[in-house]
């Protein structure tokens, strides 16, 4: 079935399909650290967490010598 649009013949595609929901949401995160700031309120590092799937960016202020367990807790609580 063809439809005439703006002097061109275009074939109708059909019904729209929903985007697939990825099974591994954590594969769409990018993390970068901005370090060596002056210490303000006991913090000197900003991890920048970017969710490529939802296009959201998170900034969390931390100390540079944070443990991996604490960093994982920050991910869980803030992202």
C-alpha positions as CSV (number, residue, x, y, z in Angstrom):
1,X,0.0,0.0,0.0
2,X,1.5,3.4,-1.0
3,X,0.6,6.9,0.1
4,X,1.4,10.1,-1.7
5,X,3.3,12.5,0.6
6,X,5.0,15.7,-0.6
7,X,5.2,14.6,-4.2
8,X,6.8,11.3,-3.3
9,X,5.6,7.8,-3.1
10,X,6.2,6.2,0.3
11,X,5.4,2.8,1.5
12,X,3.6,2.7,4.9
13,X,5.7,0.9,7.5
14,X,3.1,-0.5,9.8
15,X,2.5,-0.3,13.6
16,X,5.1,1.2,15.8
17,X,7.1,-1.2,18.0
18,X,8.2,-0.5,21.6
19,X,11.9,-0.3,22.3
20,X,13.5,-3.3,23.8
21,X,14.3,-3.1,27.5
22,X,17.9,-4.1,28.0
23,X,18.5,-7.0,30.5
24,X,21.8,-5.6,31.8
25,X,21.1,-2.0,32.7
26,X,24.5,-1.5,34.3
27,X,26.3,-2.0,30.9
28,X,25.0,1.5,29.9
29,X,26.8,3.4,32.7
30,X,30.0,5.4,32.2
31,X,32.0,6.7,35.1
32,X,34.8,9.3,35.2
33,X,36.4,10.9,38.2
34,X,37.3,14.6,38.6
35,X,40.0,14.7,41.2
36,X,42.6,16.9,43.0
37,X,40.1,19.6,44.0
38,X,40.7,21.7,47.1
39,X,39.2,20.0,50.1
40,X,35.8,21.6,50.8
41,X,33.6,20.2,53.6
42,X,35.9,17.1,53.7
43,X,35.4,16.2,50.0
44,X,37.8,16.6,47.1
45,X,36.6,14.3,44.2
46,X,33.5,14.2,42.0
47,X,32.6,11.0,40.2
48,X,30.6,11.7,37.1
49,X,28.2,8.9,36.3
50,X,26.5,9.0,33.0
51,X,23.6,6.7,32.1
52,X,23.8,6.3,28.3
53,X,20.4,4.6,28.2
54,X,18.3,7.4,29.9
55,X,20.8,10.2,29.1
56,X,21.0,11.3,32.7
57,X,24.2,12.4,34.5
58,X,24.9,12.1,38.2
59,X,27.5,14.1,40.2
60,X,28.4,12.9,43.7
61,X,30.9,14.6,45.9
62,X,33.3,12.1,47.7
63,X,36.8,11.9,49.2
64,X,39.5,10.5,46.9
65,X,40.4,7.6,49.2
66,X,36.9,6.1,49.3
67,X,36.7,2.3,49.5
68,X,35.1,0.2,46.7
69,X,32.3,-1.0,49.1
70,X,31.4,2.7,49.9
71,X,31.5,3.6,46.2
72,X,29.2,0.7,45.4
73,X,26.8,2.0,48.1
74,X,26.9,5.5,46.4
75,X,26.0,3.9,43.1
76,X,23.1,2.1,44.7
77,X,21.8,5.1,46.5
78,X,22.3,7.8,43.9
79,X,21.9,6.2,40.5
